[in-house]
């Protein structure tokens, strides 16, 4: 499902115009992004947790040349689904 399809479904489900639904989605994404920049975590009941994790420094190899190089550590967003969400998929 792409962004446009998601906004259309959300608008129908919440009885909003597509413009209002798009605005709500943009606001949610902006709030989560700002919070993640401040190392907050978002716990959405029944859905899961969105948090920031630190990836460690590691060695990698270019498969074409065989050259080894160091990949620096970096901060990445991560999602952990809740047990309720997992149960819905696993029956």
Buried (B, 14 or more C-beta within 10 A) or exposed (E): EEEEEEBBEBBEEEEBEEEBBBEBBEEEEEEBEEBBEEEEBBEEEEEBEBBBEEEEEEEEEEEEEEEEEEEEEEEEEEEEEBEEBEEEEEE
